[in-house]
Amino acid sequence: MRIKRVICTGLLLVVLPMLSGCWYLVAGGAGAYGGYKMKEKGYTLRNPVAKEQSSTQPSK
């Protein structure tokens, strides 16, 4: 039983550092998807984030 626990702990210590880079890819993909969906709804990347106004509305 003790050997099984040591092996599982060792595998965890080996695999965990390998997965750390994947979190950056997941976060980047989620941000890109969110930006794409916002662009579909008419938002642009400005400071602050604002919705594009259509050409029929008078500008302020």
VEXRO-282655 format. One record per residue: x negated, y, z of N, C-alpha, C, O in turn; chain; residue in one letter. Coordinates in steps of 0.02 Angstrom, whole numbers, plus 32768, in hexadecimal, padded with zeros to 4 digits. Example, Ala and Ser with C-alpha at 12.3 -4.5 7.8 and 13.67 -1.06 7.14 Angstrom:
BEGIN
+------+------+------+------+------+------+------+------+------+------+------+------+-----+------+
:   nu :   nv :   nw :  cau :  cav :  caw :   cu :   cv :   cw :   ou :   ov :   ow : mol : type :
+------+------+------+------+------+------+------+------+------+------+------+------+-----+------+
: 7D6C : 7EE4 : 8186 : 7D99 : 7F1F : 8186 : 7D6C : 7F5B : 8186 : 7D38 : 7F5A : 81A7 :   A :    A :
: 7D7E : 7F90 : 8162 : 7D54 : 7FCB : 8165 : 7D7B : 8002 : 818A : 7D62 : 8039 : 8192 :   A :    S :
+------+------+------+------+------+------+------+------+------+------+------+------+-----+------+
END
This chain:
BEGIN
+------+------+------+------+------+------+------+------+------+------+------+------+-----+------+
:   nu :   nv :   nw :  cau :  cav :  caw :   cu :   cv :   cw :   ou :   ov :   ow : mol : type :
+------+------+------+------+------+------+------+------+------+------+------+------+-----+------+
: 7FD6 : 7FC4 : 8000 : 8000 : 8000 : 8000 : 7FD4 : 803F : 8000 : 7FE4 : 8070 : 7FDF :   A :    M :
: 7F9E : 803D : 8025 : 7F72 : 8076 : 8029 : 7F4F : 8083 : 7FE7 : 7F44 : 80BC : 7FD3 :   A :    R :
: 7F3C : 804D : 7FC3 : 7F1A : 8055 : 7F83 : 7F49 : 8075 : 7F50 : 7F34 : 809F : 7F29 :   A :    I :
: 7F88 : 8062 : 7F51 : 7FB9 : 807F : 7F23 : 7FC0 : 80CA : 7F30 : 7FC6 : 80F2 : 7F01 :   A :    K :
: 7FC0 : 80DE : 7F6F : 7FC6 : 8125 : 7F80 : 7F88 : 814C : 7F6A : 7F8E : 8184 : 7F51 :   A :    R :
: 7F4E : 812F : 7F71 : 7F10 : 814F : 7F5B : 7F0F : 8157 : 7F0F : 7EFB : 818B : 7EF6 :   A :    V :
: 7F26 : 8124 : 7EEC : 7F27 : 8128 : 7EA3 : 7F59 : 815D : 7E8B : 7F49 : 8184 : 7E5E :   A :    I :
: 7F94 : 8160 : 7EAA : 7FC5 : 8192 : 7E97 : 7FAC : 81D9 : 7EA5 : 7FB6 : 8207 : 7E7D :   A :    C :
: 7F8B : 81E2 : 7EDE : 7F6F : 8224 : 7EEE : 7F38 : 8237 : 7EBD : 7F34 : 8270 : 7EA8 :   A :    T :
: 7F0E : 8207 : 7EAC : 7ED9 : 8214 : 7E7B : 7EF4 : 8227 : 7E37 : 7EDB : 8255 : 7E17 :   A :    G :
: 7F28 : 8204 : 7E21 : 7F47 : 8214 : 7DE1 : 7F66 : 825A : 7DE1 : 7F60 : 827F : 7DB1 :   A :    L :
: 7F85 : 826B : 7E18 : 7FA3 : 82AD : 7E1F : 7F6D : 82E3 : 7E1B : 7F77 : 8316 : 7DFA :   A :    L :
: 7F35 : 82D8 : 7E3C : 7EFF : 8309 : 7E3C : 7EDE : 8310 : 7DF6 : 7EC3 : 8344 : 7DE6 :   A :    L :
: 7EE1 : 82DB : 7DCE : 7EC4 : 82DD : 7D8B : 7EF5 : 82FD : 7D5A : 7EE0 : 8325 : 7D2F :   A :    V :
: 7F35 : 82EE : 7D5F : 7F67 : 8305 : 7D2E : 7F7B : 834D : 7D3A : 7F87 : 8372 : 7D0A :   A :    V :
: 7F7F : 8363 : 7D77 : 7F97 : 83A6 : 7D87 : 7F6E : 83DE : 7D65 : 7F8C : 840B : 7D49 :   A :    L :
: 7F2B : 83DD : 7D66 : 7F06 : 8411 : 7D42 : 7F11 : 8410 : 7CF6 : 7F0C : 8444 : 7CD6 :   A :    P :
: 7F1F : 83D6 : 7CDB : 7F2B : 83D1 : 7C92 : 7F6C : 83F4 : 7C7F : 7F72 : 840D : 7C47 :   A :    M :
: 7F9C : 83F6 : 7CAB : 7FDD : 8414 : 7C9C : 7FDE : 8460 : 7CA7 : 800F : 8480 : 7C93 :   A :    L :
: 7FAB : 847C : 7CC5 : 7FAD : 84C3 : 7CD6 : 7FB0 : 84EF : 7C98 : 7FD1 : 8523 : 7C99 :   A :    S :
: 7F90 : 84DC : 7C62 : 7F93 : 8503 : 7C24 : 7FD6 : 8500 : 7C02 : 7FE8 : 852E : 7BDD :   A :    G :
: 7FFC : 84CC : 7C0E : 803D : 84C5 : 7BEE : 806E : 84F9 : 7C07 : 809B : 850E : 7BE2 :   A :    C :
: 8067 : 850F : 7C45 : 8095 : 8541 : 7C60 : 8090 : 8582 : 7C3B : 80C2 : 85A6 : 7C33 :   A :    W :
: 8054 : 8594 : 7C23 : 804C : 85D1 : 7BFB : 8072 : 85CB : 7BB9 : 8091 : 85FC : 7BA3 :   A :    Y :
: 8070 : 8591 : 7B9B : 8095 : 8587 : 7B5D : 80E0 : 858A : 7B68 : 8105 : 85A6 : 7B3F :   A :    L :
: 80F7 : 856C : 7B9E : 813F : 856D : 7BAD : 8156 : 85B4 : 7BBA : 818B : 85C9 : 7BA0 :   A :    V :
: 8130 : 85DA : 7BE0 : 8143 : 8620 : 7BEF : 8141 : 864B : 7BB0 : 816D : 8675 : 7BA6 :   A :    A :
: 8110 : 8641 : 7B86 : 810C : 8666 : 7B47 : 8145 : 8656 : 7B18 : 8161 : 8682 : 7AF8 :   A :    G :
: 8157 : 8617 : 7B15 : 818F : 8602 : 7AEB : 81D1 : 861E : 7B04 : 81FB : 8633 : 7ADC :   A :    G :
: 81DA : 8620 : 7B45 : 8218 : 863B : 7B61 : 821C : 8686 : 7B54 : 8251 : 86A0 : 7B45 :   A :    A :
: 81E4 : 86A9 : 7B5A : 81E3 : 86F1 : 7B4D : 81F1 : 8700 : 7B03 : 8215 : 872F : 7AF3 :   A :    G :
: 81D4 : 86D8 : 7AD7 : 81DF : 86E3 : 7A8F : 8228 : 86D6 : 7A7D : 8245 : 86FB : 7A56 :   A :    A :
: 8245 : 86A2 : 7A9A : 828B : 8692 : 7A8C : 82B8 : 86CA : 7AA6 : 82E8 : 86DD : 7A84 :   A :    Y :
: 82AA : 86E2 : 7AE1 : 82D1 : 8719 : 7AFD : 82CC : 8758 : 7AD3 : 82FE : 877A : 7AC7 :   A :    G :
: 8290 : 8767 : 7ABB : 8287 : 87A1 : 7A8F : 82AC : 8799 : 7A4D : 82C9 : 87C9 : 7A33 :   A :    G :
: 82AA : 875D : 7A32 : 82CE : 874F : 79F3 : 8319 : 8758 : 79FC : 8339 : 8777 : 79D1 :   A :    Y :
: 8335 : 873F : 7A32 : 837C : 8746 : 7A3F : 8390 : 878F : 7A4A : 83C5 : 87A4 : 7A34 :   A :    K :
: 8365 : 87B5 : 7A6C : 8373 : 87FC : 7A77 : 8372 : 8821 : 7A34 : 839A : 884E : 7A29 :   A :    M :
: 8343 : 880F : 7A09 : 833E : 8830 : 79C7 : 837E : 8822 : 799E : 8395 : 884D : 797A :   A :    K :
: 8398 : 87E5 : 79A4 : 83D7 : 87D4 : 7981 : 8410 : 8801 : 7998 : 843C : 8811 : 7970 :   A :    E :
: 8410 : 8814 : 79D7 : 8446 : 883D : 79F2 : 843B : 8888 : 79E9 : 8464 : 88B0 : 79FE :   A :    K :
: 8403 : 889A : 79C9 : 83F8 : 88E0 : 79B8 : 83C9 : 8906 : 79E6 : 83C3 : 8943 : 79E1 :   A :    G :
: 83A7 : 88E4 : 7A13 : 8379 : 8905 : 7A40 : 8334 : 8909 : 7A21 : 8320 : 88DC : 79FB :   A :    Y :
: 830F : 893D : 7A30 : 82CB : 8944 : 7A18 : 829C : 8948 : 7A53 : 82B1 : 8955 : 7A8B :   A :    T :
: 825C : 893D : 7A45 : 822A : 8940 : 7A79 : 820F : 8986 : 7A7E : 81E2 : 899A : 7A59 :   A :    L :
: 822A : 89AC : 7AAD : 8214 : 89F0 : 7ABC : 8211 : 89F8 : 7B07 : 8222 : 89CA : 7B2C :   A :    R :
: 81FC : 8A30 : 7B1D : 81FA : 8A3D : 7B64 : 822A : 8A76 : 7B72 : 8219 : 8AAE : 7B5F :   A :    N :
: 8261 : 8A6F : 7B90 : 8280 : 8A30 : 7BA7 : 829F : 8A0B : 7B6D : 82AA : 8A27 : 7B37 :   A :    P :
: 82AF : 89CB : 7B77 : 82CF : 89A2 : 7B44 : 8314 : 89C0 : 7B37 : 833B : 89CA : 7B65 :   A :    V :
: 8323 : 89CD : 7AF8 : 8362 : 89ED : 7AE6 : 837F : 89CA : 7AA9 : 835B : 89A9 : 7A83 :   A :    A :
: 83BF : 89D0 : 7AA1 : 83E1 : 89B2 : 7A68 : 83DD : 89E2 : 7A2D : 83E5 : 8A1F : 7A35 :   A :    K :
: 83D0 : 89C6 : 79F1 : 83CE : 89F0 : 79B5 : 8412 : 8A0E : 79A7 : 8445 : 89ED : 79B0 :   A :    E :
: 8412 : 8A4C : 7992 : 8452 : 8A6B : 7980 : 845D : 8A63 : 7935 : 842E : 8A69 : 790D :   A :    Q :
: 849A : 8A55 : 7922 : 84A9 : 8A4D : 78DB : 84A8 : 8A91 : 78BA : 84AF : 8AC4 : 78DB :   A :    S :
: 84A1 : 8A92 : 7878 : 849B : 8AD1 : 7853 : 84DC : 8AF8 : 7851 : 84DC : 8B34 : 7840 :   A :    S :
: 8514 : 8AD9 : 7862 : 8555 : 8AFD : 7861 : 855F : 8B28 : 789F : 8586 : 8B57 : 789E :   A :    T :
: 853B : 8B18 : 78D5 : 8542 : 8B3F : 7912 : 8513 : 8B7B : 7910 : 84DA : 8B75 : 78FB :   A :    Q :
: 852B : 8BB4 : 7927 : 84FE : 8BEE : 7928 : 84C8 : 8BE5 : 795D : 84D6 : 8BCB : 7993 :   A :    P :
: 848B : 8BF9 : 794E : 8455 : 8BF3 : 797E : 8458 : 8C2C : 79B0 : 8472 : 8C62 : 79A1 :   A :    S :
: 843E : 8C21 : 79EB : 8440 : 8C52 : 7A20 : 8405 : 8C81 : 7A1B : 83FF : 8CAF : 7A45 :   A :    K :
+------+------+------+------+------+------+------+------+------+------+------+------+-----+------+
END
